[in-house]
Amino acid sequence: MNTVTRPRILVVGAGFAGVECVRRLERKLSPDEADVTLVTPFAYQLYLPLLPQVASGVLTPQSIAVSLRRSKKYRTRIIPGGAIGVDLKSKVCVIRTITDQIVNEPYDYIVLAPGSITRTFDIPGLTDHAFGMKTLAEAAYIRDHVISQLDLADASQDPVERASRLQFVVVGGGYAGTETAACLQRLTHAAVKRYPRLDPGLIKWHLIDIAPKLMPELGDKLGSSAQEILRRRGIEISLGTSIAKAGPEEVTFTDGRVIPTRTLIWTAGVVASPLIATLGAETVKGRLAVAPEMNLPGNDGVFALGDSAAVPDLAKGDGAMCPPTAQHALRQGRHVADNVIASLRGGPMRPYVHKDLGLVVDLGGTDAVSKPLGIELRGLPAQAVARGYHWSALRTNVAKTRVMTNWLLNAVAGDDFVRTGFQARKAARLKDFEYTDAYLTPEQVRAHVEGTSRQE
Ligand SMILES: Cc1cc2nc3c(=O)[nH]c(=O)nc-3n(C[C@H](O)[C@H](O)[C@H](O)COP(=O)(O)OP(=O)(O)OC[C@H]3O[C@@H](n4cnc5c(N)ncnc54)[C@H](O)[C@@H]3O)c2cc1C
């Protein structure tokens, strides 16, 4: 018989925020102080900022998937699945396991760190025809897809088909979209040398954004440098422009242009995980509204952080909330662990304060722009800072070694542009990768929890 009386801490999501929190809890709490459980659909922590380098083949997918089970010190119980609802009143989290079983997990403390999903708009055809850049599967899939466009264009006798397979559209001029367009353009630029029948002049990359600037957080001068680098490499940048309609073989821009293409990559921002809506609590732009201590006011033992929470940015002030970045998420992870421990031991919680360290943008090869601590860098120094920052932020030495080896190998031996064919015949657009339809409504969560407790 299970006679556990220790407080139960449930962490949802094994990303930057969730894993940092769990590791800190493991380090600071003795095993008989609390039971720690982690719910995660995957057995790894994904280092998202390096996804564009997986898509372009500079890194292998495994090198940015950091294992959750590398050490015996990792004593947390891991439930392989996704949380699909939280009932705050009964303190129960409803989970769909990876074998599709629905289980109830009671908690005393819950730390919500399920991150975000790709933000989409009501644009005809978007979710059916666009690819995202938010999961490891998407990055690996896009690489295969782009190489397959070169293969198919090379084999085609139809000039119209060729032209459409060799145009690529990326929507979103933030760091994710800009790095994706830059890294993939380098891939096609290098790969086309292996296709003597293809005219390299037919390959065209478009990067579009509704905003008037790329990556406005870089400032005017550095933002213009990034644009200049991309334009020099032949990427057509259209600002103040979005998508009006997406189809299987063409995309219509809001300025009326119709681009024949089979590749639309959508990176126009993120919204909090749909799990947050299942709580029925107050949100700010979809993110759970939490106090500066990252607890949910009026609900003891509930904490949220990272991309899924609206954490006040006290360093900025003026009612700002922390931007959805890894930089904040991992620091919030450590901080929330301290606050959970404080509330468990009856101590005071501390508000989260962190001053942004800046931004690094890797545009592939020696092209980069970075702004560490407000210092504007371009070219090699910027690249050294960008790679140095990511490398040092990787959590384990094994991941660091894999990434460094991949970088060196790629610099020396280049890429072989191999198309693996995994997923080739499966549905693989935005809606297929992010499982957004898995969640319950707040009423369904309550009904499920009440129904199952009656049966017990
Ligand atoms: C292409 C790209 C490039 C980026 N580059 C940078 C950069 O250069 N610098 C920077 O600071 N930030 C960058 N970011 C943003 C950064 O990656 C995010 O802000 C950060 O990952 C947020 O951390 P998180 O822990 O909140 O969420 P995540 O790291 O996304 O982790 C969420 C975790 O929760 C899991 N999960 C989701 N739903 C559920 C559920 N229902 N139940 C259980 N688990 C769930 C997910 O599988 C995931 O493991 C980039 C993002 C992208 C997509």
The ligand as a Tripos MOL2 file, in Angstrom:
@<TRIPOS>MOLECULE
LIG
   53    58     1     0     0
SMALL
NO_CHARGES

@<TRIPOS>ATOM
      1 C1         13.5440   28.7340  -33.6850 C.3       1 LIG1
      2 C2         13.6400   29.4020  -32.3460 C.ar      1 LIG1
      3 C3         14.7720   30.1420  -32.0120 C.ar      1 LIG1
      4 C4         14.8610   30.7590  -30.7530 C.ar      1 LIG1
      5 N1         15.9970   31.4560  -30.4400 N.ar      1 LIG1
      6 C5         16.1390   32.0120  -29.2030 C.ar      1 LIG1
      7 C6         17.3260   32.6920  -28.8260 C.ar      1 LIG1
      8 O1         18.2470   32.8390  -29.6420 O.2       1 LIG1
      9 N2         17.4030   33.1990  -27.5620 N.ar      1 LIG1
     10 C7         16.3890   33.0550  -26.6520 C.ar      1 LIG1
     11 O2         16.5320   33.5080  -25.5010 O.2       1 LIG1
     12 N3         15.2460   32.4270  -26.9830 N.ar      1 LIG1
     13 C8         15.0920   31.8970  -28.2300 C.ar      1 LIG1
     14 N4         13.9300   31.2460  -28.5680 N.ar      1 LIG1
     15 C9         12.8070   31.2330  -27.6060 C.3       1 LIG1
     16 C10        13.0200   30.1620  -26.5510 C.3       1 LIG1
     17 O3         13.3480   28.9310  -27.1410 O.3       1 LIG1
     18 C11        11.7700   30.0320  -25.6880 C.3       1 LIG1
     19 O4         11.4660   31.2810  -25.1460 O.3       1 LIG1
     20 C12        12.0010   29.0250  -24.5640 C.3       1 LIG1
     21 O5         12.1650   27.7430  -25.1140 O.3       1 LIG1
     22 C13        10.8460   29.0370  -23.5670 C.3       1 LIG1
     23 O6         11.0990   28.1150  -22.5650 O.3       1 LIG1
     24 P1          9.9090   27.3070  -21.8710 P.3       1 LIG1
     25 O7         10.5400   26.4030  -20.8920 O.co2     1 LIG1
     26 O8          8.8570   28.2470  -21.4320 O.co2     1 LIG1
     27 O9          9.2700   26.4770  -23.0760 O.3       1 LIG1
     28 P2          9.9290   25.3270  -23.9400 P.3       1 LIG1
     29 O10        11.4010   25.4030  -23.9140 O.co2     1 LIG1
     30 O11         9.2510   25.4020  -25.2700 O.co2     1 LIG1
     31 O12         9.4900   24.0230  -23.1830 O.3       1 LIG1
     32 C14         8.1670   23.6270  -23.0340 C.3       1 LIG1
     33 C15         8.1810   22.1360  -22.8180 C.3       1 LIG1
     34 O13         6.8910   21.7170  -22.4300 O.3       1 LIG1
     35 C16         6.5040   20.6030  -23.1890 C.3       1 LIG1
     36 N5          5.0440   20.6270  -23.2590 N.ar      1 LIG1
     37 C17         4.2610   21.3510  -24.0750 C.ar      1 LIG1
     38 N6          2.9760   21.1420  -23.7990 N.ar      1 LIG1
     39 C18         2.9480   20.2730  -22.7800 C.ar      1 LIG1
     40 C19         1.9040   19.6640  -22.0450 C.ar      1 LIG1
     41 N7          0.6280   19.9170  -22.3260 N.pl3     1 LIG1
     42 N8          2.2140   18.8040  -21.0650 N.ar      1 LIG1
     43 C20         3.5090   18.5410  -20.7660 C.ar      1 LIG1
     44 N9          4.5470   19.0850  -21.4310 N.ar      1 LIG1
     45 C21         4.2590   19.9480  -22.4190 C.ar      1 LIG1
     46 C22         7.1940   20.7700  -24.5280 C.3       1 LIG1
     47 O14         7.3390   19.5250  -25.1660 O.3       1 LIG1
     48 C23         8.5310   21.3470  -24.0720 C.3       1 LIG1
     49 O15         9.4210   20.3350  -23.7350 O.3       1 LIG1
     50 C24        13.8100   30.6280  -29.8220 C.ar      1 LIG1
     51 C25        12.6690   29.8890  -30.1730 C.ar      1 LIG1
     52 C26        12.5880   29.2770  -31.4040 C.ar      1 LIG1
     53 C27        11.3530   28.4740  -31.7480 C.3       1 LIG1
@<TRIPOS>BOND
     1     1     2 1
     2     2     3 ar
     3     2    52 ar
     4     3     4 ar
     5     4     5 ar
     6     4    50 ar
     7     5     6 ar
     8     6     7 ar
     9     6    13 1
    10     7     8 2
    11     7     9 ar
    12     9    10 ar
    13    10    11 2
    14    10    12 ar
    15    12    13 ar
    16    13    14 ar
    17    14    15 1
    18    14    50 ar
    19    15    16 1
    20    16    17 1
    21    16    18 1
    22    18    19 1
    23    18    20 1
    24    20    21 1
    25    20    22 1
    26    22    23 1
    27    23    24 1
    28    24    25 2
    29    24    26 1
    30    24    27 1
    31    27    28 1
    32    28    29 2
    33    28    30 1
    34    28    31 1
    35    31    32 1
    36    32    33 1
    37    33    34 1
    38    33    48 1
    39    34    35 1
    40    35    36 1
    41    35    46 1
    42    36    37 ar
    43    36    45 ar
    44    37    38 ar
    45    38    39 ar
    46    39    40 ar
    47    39    45 ar
    48    40    41 1
    49    40    42 ar
    50    42    43 ar
    51    43    44 ar
    52    44    45 ar
    53    46    47 1
    54    46    48 1
    55    48    49 1
    56    50    51 ar
    57    51    52 ar
    58    52    53 1
@<TRIPOS>SUBSTRUCTURE
     1 LIG1         1 GROUP 0 **** ****
